[in-house]
Amino acid sequence: MRSVLITNAKYVVTSNSTNEILENATLFVRDGVISEINPKSAPEGVEVFDASGHLIMPGLINSHTHLAMSLLRGWAEGVDLQGFLERVWAAEGAIMDPETCALGTELAAGEALLGGTTTALDMYFHPTATHRAAVQVGLRHIAGPIFLDFEGIDGLKWPDRIALAKNWPASAAEIGGPHIPLYFMPHSTYTDSPEHLAEVAELGKEMGARVHLHVSETLMENDDVRTRFGKTPAEVLRDTKILDLPTVYGHGVHLSDSDIEISLAKSASVAHCPGSNLKLNSGVADITKYKAAGLKVGLGTDGCSSSNDLDMWAVIRLAAHLVSLNHGAKAVDVASIIRSATIESAEALGLGDRVGSVEVGKEADLIAVDLSALHLMPIHDVMALLVYAVGRSDVSDVWVAGDRVVRNRVLTHVDTLSLSTRVAERVKALDSLK
């Protein structure tokens, strides 16, 4: 049922233009869309969710991840990015066929939803398989064709990747699920040549696509790209016309002042992944500087093989702490951090007109946070509570486009026992690589 009356919410954090917080509020969702806030009369014949003692807010949006890599959680520990890539690539080659990518995505989508994440921008191989799995679980899953100069674990040569991209809109439409924008996903400026990036840009312009790729994740990456091409990654993207398309940078840790100006002029956005960046010693993105310049900044977890989980609440907390570390405690704007996990991510991803805030006319991607736990008492500042105290175990119910995909902390579209059994069986294939 995609129509529901959510009643008696203690708080509704809207993430609207004024960061309005409603108290003792009721929402009416009709056919998956927020139809009324505090309706004068209760509609008849619809499901009722009593939100007494709960906070309702927009679902969290993970703006950079690799969901299928949940199967490689804990596989590459104690290494920097280069060591991580070497170890992970070997494991991917051993098990990541379409079926396994679907299984890993199913696992990750379930984890994400249980923690209150309703949308993910997911870059990984075999996107048809991963997208079908995520949609079946109930996630708003933004996938797209991957572009690499070389054959990846999918075995595709460059012409095959172009063909996949041309067919992707039809493939995604056949799978169905909540609305997603069209994305092309070249891996990076160090794995895709300028010539190939220019080809992606041209095709993307023809098809109305957006772009997501890794940009300036490490200083080593910046040095490598400058040595090879005499430019920063952002300059390569500008000159190949990639930035003529709406673009989301995965990480964007080391953007120079000039890179920021280029990115702002082209309306590019940054997906900030503080947990992964800290763990792999990649550095810390100065999101305060980025936001002050006018860049949109979303938050992301990266993949489980580097960040180990898909916990967006941990990302939210880290993002706030790093602002304090870099600029002082007074620089932390908790409302701005929540906006980066909701409406600002939605706008960066091209979904700002549909999700990311609690407003009439928006699709009902909503989460209910149970406020009864001792660690959430007392409440002096609602936004500070969300940033510094709420965790994924506090999320009780989740709706995606009005579909209740988590009910009282249980996934509604997944047999978790079967899923865990299938995961345990599949990863046995990695034993020989240990």
C-alpha positions as CSV (number, residue, x, y, z in Angstrom):
1,M,0.0,0.0,0.0
2,R,1.5,3.3,-1.1
3,S,-1.1,5.5,0.7
4,V,-0.6,6.0,4.4
5,L,-1.5,8.5,7.2
6,I,1.5,9.1,9.4
7,T,0.0,10.6,12.6
8,N,1.2,12.2,15.8
9,A,4.9,12.6,14.9
10,K,6.7,14.2,17.8
11,Y,8.9,16.0,15.2
12,V,9.0,16.2,11.5
13,V,12.4,17.4,10.2
14,T,11.5,18.8,6.8
15,S,14.9,19.8,5.2
16,N,12.9,22.4,3.3
17,S,14.3,25.8,2.4
18,T,14.0,27.1,6.0
19,N,15.0,23.8,7.7
20,E,11.6,23.9,9.3
21,I,10.9,21.4,12.2
22,L,7.3,20.6,12.8
23,E,5.9,19.3,16.1
24,N,3.0,17.0,16.7
25,A,2.5,16.7,13.0
26,T,0.6,14.4,10.6
27,L,1.5,13.6,7.0
28,F,-0.8,12.1,4.4
29,V,0.9,10.1,1.7
30,R,-1.3,9.3,-1.3
31,D,-0.1,7.0,-4.0
32,G,3.5,7.4,-2.9
33,V,3.5,11.2,-2.8
34,I,3.2,13.5,0.2
35,S,-0.3,14.9,-0.4
36,E,-1.0,16.9,2.8
37,I,0.8,18.0,5.9
38,N,-1.5,18.3,8.9
39,P,-4.7,17.5,6.9
40,K,-7.9,18.9,8.4
41,S,-9.7,15.6,8.2
42,A,-8.4,12.0,8.3
43,P,-8.7,10.1,5.0
44,E,-10.6,6.9,5.2
45,G,-9.5,3.4,4.2
46,V,-5.7,4.0,4.3
47,E,-3.0,2.5,6.4
48,V,-2.3,4.5,9.6
49,F,1.2,4.7,11.1
50,D,1.1,6.1,14.7
51,A,4.3,8.1,14.9
52,S,3.9,9.0,18.6
53,G,7.4,9.1,20.1
54,H,9.0,9.2,16.7
55,L,10.8,11.7,14.5
56,I,9.9,11.7,10.8
57,M,12.4,13.0,8.3
58,P,13.6,12.5,4.7
59,G,15.4,9.2,3.9
60,L,19.1,9.5,3.9
61,I,20.8,9.7,0.5
62,N,24.2,7.9,0.0
63,S,25.8,9.9,-2.8
64,H,28.8,7.5,-3.5
65,T,29.0,3.8,-2.9
66,H,29.8,0.4,-4.4
67,L,27.0,-1.8,-3.0
68,A,28.0,-5.2,-4.3
69,M,31.4,-4.8,-2.5
70,S,29.5,-5.6,0.7
71,L,30.7,-9.2,0.0
72,L,34.3,-7.9,0.5
73,R,33.7,-6.3,3.9
74,G,36.9,-6.6,5.9
75,W,38.8,-8.1,3.0
76,A,41.5,-5.4,2.6
77,E,42.6,-4.1,6.0
78,G,45.6,-2.1,7.1
79,V,46.4,-0.7,3.6
80,D,46.2,2.6,1.8
81,L,44.2,3.1,-1.4
82,Q,46.8,1.5,-3.6
83,G,47.2,-1.5,-1.4
84,F,43.4,-1.7,-1.1
85,L,42.9,-1.7,-4.9
86,E,45.5,-4.5,-5.4
87,R,43.9,-6.8,-2.9
88,V,40.3,-6.0,-3.8
89,W,40.8,-6.4,-7.6
90,A,42.1,-10.0,-7.1
91,A,39.0,-10.9,-5.0
92,E,36.7,-9.2,-7.5
93,G,38.2,-11.3,-10.3
94,A,37.6,-14.4,-8.3
95,I,33.9,-14.1,-7.5
96,M,32.2,-11.0,-9.0
97,D,30.1,-12.4,-11.8
98,P,26.6,-10.9,-12.4
99,E,24.9,-13.3,-9.9
100,T,27.4,-12.5,-7.2
101,C,27.1,-8.7,-7.9
102,A,23.4,-9.1,-7.5
103,L,23.8,-11.0,-4.2
104,G,26.1,-8.4,-2.8
105,T,23.8,-5.6,-3.8
106,E,20.8,-7.4,-2.2
107,L,22.8,-7.6,1.0
108,A,23.9,-4.0,0.9
109,A,20.4,-2.6,-0.1
110,G,18.9,-4.4,2.9
111,E,21.6,-3.0,5.2
112,A,21.1,0.5,3.8
113,L,17.4,0.5,4.2
114,L,17.5,-0.8,7.7
115,G,19.8,2.1,8.6
116,G,17.5,4.7,7.0
117,T,19.1,5.2,3.6
118,T,16.5,5.3,0.9
119,T,18.6,6.3,-2.1
120,A,22.1,5.3,-3.2
121,L,24.3,6.4,-6.1
122,D,25.9,3.1,-6.8
123,M,28.9,2.6,-9.1
124,Y,29.7,-1.0,-9.9
125,F,30.0,-3.6,-12.6
126,H,27.0,-5.5,-14.1
127,P,24.6,-2.7,-13.4
128,T,21.6,-4.6,-14.8
129,A,22.0,-7.3,-12.3
130,T,22.8,-4.9,-9.4
131,H,19.8,-2.7,-10.2
132,R,17.4,-5.5,-10.4
133,A,18.5,-6.8,-7.0
134,A,18.3,-3.4,-5.3
135,V,14.9,-2.6,-6.7
136,Q,13.6,-5.9,-5.5
137,V,14.7,-5.0,-1.9
138,G,13.0,-1.6,-2.2
139,L,15.9,0.8,-2.5
140,R,15.9,3.9,-4.8
141,H,19.0,2.7,-6.7
142,I,20.8,4.9,-9.1
143,A,23.0,2.6,-11.2
144,G,24.6,3.0,-14.7
145,P,27.1,1.7,-17.1
146,I,30.8,1.6,-16.0
147,F,33.5,2.9,-18.4
148,L,37.1,1.8,-18.2
149,D,39.9,1.8,-20.8
150,F,40.6,-1.8,-20.1
151,E,38.5,-5.0,-19.5
152,G,37.3,-5.1,-16.0
153,I,35.8,-8.0,-14.2
154,D,32.8,-7.7,-16.5
155,G,35.1,-8.6,-19.5
156,L,33.8,-5.7,-21.6
157,K,35.8,-3.9,-24.2
158,W,35.3,-0.2,-25.0
159,P,32.7,-0.7,-27.8
160,D,30.8,-3.1,-25.5
161,R,30.6,-0.4,-22.9
162,I,29.3,2.1,-25.3
163,A,26.7,-0.4,-26.5
164,L,25.6,-1.0,-22.9
165,A,25.3,2.7,-22.3
166,K,23.0,3.1,-25.3
167,N,20.8,0.3,-24.1
168,W,20.8,1.3,-20.4
169,P,17.6,3.4,-20.4
170,A,15.6,0.5,-21.8
171,S,17.2,-2.0,-19.4
172,A,16.4,0.3,-16.4
173,A,12.9,0.9,-17.5
174,E,12.3,-2.9,-17.9
175,I,13.4,-3.4,-14.3
176,G,11.2,-0.7,-13.0
177,G,11.4,0.6,-9.4
178,P,11.3,4.2,-8.1
179,H,12.3,6.9,-10.5
180,I,16.0,7.4,-11.1
181,P,17.9,9.8,-13.4
182,L,20.1,8.5,-16.2
183,Y,23.8,8.2,-15.2
184,F,27.0,7.2,-16.9
185,M,29.8,6.2,-14.6
186,P,33.4,6.4,-16.0
187,H,35.6,5.3,-13.2
188,S,38.1,8.2,-13.1
189,T,40.5,10.3,-15.1
190,Y,43.3,7.9,-14.4
191,T,41.5,4.8,-15.7
192,D,39.7,6.5,-18.6
193,S,41.7,8.3,-21.3
194,P,40.8,11.9,-22.3
195,E,39.7,10.5,-25.6
196,H,37.3,8.0,-24.0
197,L,36.0,10.6,-21.6
198,A,35.3,12.9,-24.5
199,E,33.3,10.1,-26.1
200,V,31.3,9.5,-22.9
201,A,30.6,13.3,-22.7
202,E,29.3,13.4,-26.3
203,L,27.1,10.3,-25.8
204,G,25.9,11.7,-22.5
205,K,24.9,14.9,-24.1
206,E,23.0,13.1,-26.8
207,M,21.1,10.9,-24.2
208,G,20.6,13.5,-21.5
209,A,22.8,11.6,-19.0
210,R,24.4,12.8,-15.8
211,V,27.9,11.6,-14.8
212,H,29.5,10.1,-11.7
213,L,33.2,9.3,-11.3
214,H,36.1,9.3,-8.8
215,V,37.8,12.7,-8.7
216,S,40.9,13.8,-6.7
217,E,40.5,11.1,-4.1
218,T,44.2,11.1,-3.2
219,L,47.3,13.3,-3.7
220,M,48.9,10.4,-5.6
221,E,45.9,10.5,-8.1
222,N,46.4,14.2,-8.6
223,D,50.1,13.8,-9.2
224,D,49.6,10.9,-11.6
225,V,47.0,12.7,-13.7
226,R,49.1,15.9,-13.8
227,T,52.2,13.9,-14.8
228,R,50.3,12.2,-17.6
229,F,48.2,15.0,-18.9
230,G,49.6,18.2,-17.4
231,K,46.3,19.0,-15.7
232,T,44.3,18.3,-12.6
233,P,41.5,15.7,-12.8
234,A,38.9,18.6,-12.7
235,E,40.8,20.3,-15.6
236,V,40.7,17.0,-17.6
237,L,37.0,16.8,-17.0
238,R,36.4,20.3,-18.1
239,D,38.5,19.9,-21.3
240,T,36.9,16.6,-22.3
241,K,33.4,18.2,-21.8
242,I,32.4,15.8,-19.1
243,L,31.6,18.8,-16.9
244,D,29.2,20.1,-19.5
245,L,27.0,17.3,-18.0
246,P,25.7,17.4,-14.4
247,T,28.6,15.6,-12.6
248,V,29.0,14.2,-9.1
249,Y,32.6,13.8,-7.9
250,G,33.2,10.7,-5.8
251,H,35.4,11.9,-2.8
252,G,36.8,15.2,-4.2
253,V,39.2,15.3,-1.3
254,H,42.0,17.3,-2.9
255,L,40.4,20.1,-5.0
256,S,42.5,23.2,-5.5
257,D,41.0,26.7,-5.5
258,S,41.1,26.6,-9.3
259,D,39.4,23.2,-9.3
260,I,36.6,24.6,-7.1
261,E,36.1,27.5,-9.5
262,I,35.9,25.1,-12.5
263,S,33.5,22.8,-10.7
264,L,31.3,25.6,-9.5
265,A,31.2,27.2,-13.0
266,K,30.1,23.8,-14.4
267,S,27.7,23.0,-11.5
268,A,29.5,19.9,-10.4
269,S,28.9,18.5,-6.9
270,V,31.0,16.6,-4.4
271,A,30.1,13.3,-2.7
272,H,32.0,13.5,0.6
273,C,33.0,10.1,2.1
274,P,34.9,10.9,5.3
275,G,34.9,7.4,6.8
276,S,36.6,5.8,3.7
277,N,38.9,8.7,3.2
278,L,40.2,8.5,6.8
279,K,40.5,4.8,6.8
280,L,42.5,4.7,3.6
281,N,44.6,7.7,4.6
282,S,43.4,9.6,1.6
283,G,42.9,12.9,3.3
284,V,40.0,15.1,4.5
285,A,37.9,17.1,2.1
286,D,37.3,20.7,3.3
287,I,33.5,20.7,2.8
288,T,33.2,24.0,4.7
289,K,35.3,25.6,2.0
290,Y,33.4,23.9,-0.7
291,K,30.1,24.9,0.6
292,A,31.2,28.5,1.2
293,A,32.2,28.6,-2.5
294,G,28.8,27.4,-3.5
295,L,29.4,23.7,-4.3
296,K,26.7,21.3,-3.4
297,V,28.1,18.6,-1.0
298,G,26.4,15.2,-0.5
299,L,27.5,12.5,1.9
300,G,28.5,8.9,1.1
301,T,29.9,5.8,2.6
302,D,32.0,4.5,-0.3
303,G,31.9,0.7,-0.6
304,C,32.0,-1.8,2.3
305,S,35.4,-3.1,1.2
306,S,36.9,0.3,2.3
307,S,34.4,1.7,4.8
308,N,33.2,-1.6,6.1
309,D,29.6,-0.6,6.5
310,L,26.8,1.6,4.9
311,D,26.0,3.5,8.0
312,M,25.1,7.0,7.0
313,W,24.7,8.1,10.6
314,A,28.4,7.4,11.2
315,V,29.2,9.4,8.1
316,I,27.0,12.3,9.3
317,R,28.8,12.3,12.7
318,L,32.3,12.1,11.1
319,A,31.5,14.9,8.7
320,A,30.6,17.2,11.6
321,H,33.6,16.2,13.7
322,L,36.0,16.9,10.8
323,V,34.5,20.4,10.3
324,S,35.2,21.1,14.0
325,L,38.7,19.7,13.7
326,N,39.5,21.8,10.6
327,H,37.7,25.0,11.4
328,G,36.7,25.0,15.1
329,A,33.6,23.9,16.9
330,K,31.7,27.1,16.1
331,A,32.0,26.3,12.4
332,V,29.8,23.2,12.7
333,D,26.3,23.9,11.3
334,V,24.4,20.7,12.2
335,A,21.5,21.7,10.0
336,S,23.9,22.0,7.1
337,I,25.2,18.5,7.8
338,I,21.7,17.0,7.8
339,R,21.0,18.9,4.5
340,S,24.1,17.2,3.0
341,A,22.6,13.8,3.8
342,T,19.1,14.7,2.5
343,I,18.1,17.6,0.2
344,E,21.6,18.7,-0.8
345,S,22.4,15.1,-1.9
346,A,19.1,14.9,-3.7
347,E,19.9,18.1,-5.6
348,A,23.4,17.0,-6.4
349,L,22.1,13.7,-7.8
350,G,19.3,15.3,-9.9
351,L,16.5,14.3,-7.6
352,G,15.9,17.5,-5.7
353,D,12.4,18.0,-7.3
354,R,11.3,14.5,-6.1
355,V,12.9,13.6,-2.8
356,G,15.2,14.9,-0.1
357,S,12.7,17.0,1.9
358,V,9.3,16.6,3.5
359,E,7.1,18.8,1.4
360,V,3.8,18.5,-0.4
361,G,4.3,17.1,-3.9
362,K,7.5,15.2,-3.0
363,E,7.7,11.5,-3.2
364,A,7.4,9.8,0.2
365,D,11.0,8.7,0.8
366,L,10.7,8.9,4.6
367,I,12.1,7.4,7.7
368,A,10.8,7.1,11.3
369,V,13.3,7.5,14.1
370,D,12.2,5.9,17.4
371,L,13.1,8.4,20.1
372,S,12.5,6.1,23.1
373,A,16.1,4.9,23.6
374,L,17.9,6.2,26.6
375,H,20.8,7.6,24.5
376,L,18.3,10.0,22.8
377,M,17.1,11.6,26.0
378,P,16.7,14.5,26.7
379,I,16.1,16.4,23.5
380,H,17.4,20.0,23.7
381,D,18.4,20.4,20.1
382,V,16.7,18.2,17.4
383,M,19.4,18.7,14.7
384,A,22.2,18.1,17.2
385,L,20.4,14.9,18.3
386,L,20.4,13.7,14.6
387,V,24.0,14.5,14.0
388,Y,25.6,13.3,17.3
389,A,23.3,10.8,18.9
390,V,21.0,9.0,16.5
391,G,22.2,5.7,15.1
392,R,20.9,3.2,12.6
393,S,19.4,1.0,15.2
394,D,17.0,3.9,16.0
395,V,15.4,3.7,12.6
396,S,12.1,1.8,13.0
397,D,10.3,2.2,9.7
398,V,11.2,3.3,6.2
399,W,9.2,4.2,3.1
400,V,10.4,4.6,-0.4
401,A,8.0,6.3,-2.8
402,G,5.3,5.4,-0.2
403,D,6.2,1.7,-0.1
404,R,6.9,0.6,3.5
405,V,10.1,-1.3,2.9
406,V,11.0,-1.5,6.6
407,R,8.3,-2.3,9.1
408,N,9.3,-2.2,12.8
409,R,12.9,-2.8,12.0
410,V,12.2,-5.7,9.6
411,L,12.7,-5.7,5.8
412,T,9.4,-6.3,4.1
413,H,10.7,-7.5,0.7
414,V,13.6,-9.8,1.8
415,D,13.9,-13.2,3.5
416,T,17.0,-12.3,5.6
417,L,17.6,-15.9,6.7
418,S,17.8,-17.0,3.0
419,L,20.0,-14.0,2.2
420,S,22.5,-14.7,4.9
421,T,22.7,-18.3,3.9
422,R,23.4,-17.5,0.3
423,V,26.0,-14.9,1.2
424,A,27.9,-17.3,3.5
425,E,27.9,-20.0,0.8
426,R,29.1,-17.7,-2.0
427,V,32.1,-16.1,-0.2
428,K,33.6,-19.5,0.4
429,A,35.1,-19.1,-3.1
430,L,37.4,-16.5,-1.6
431,D,39.0,-19.0,0.8
432,S,41.8,-19.9,-1.6
433,L,42.9,-16.2,-1.8
434,K,43.4,-15.8,2.0
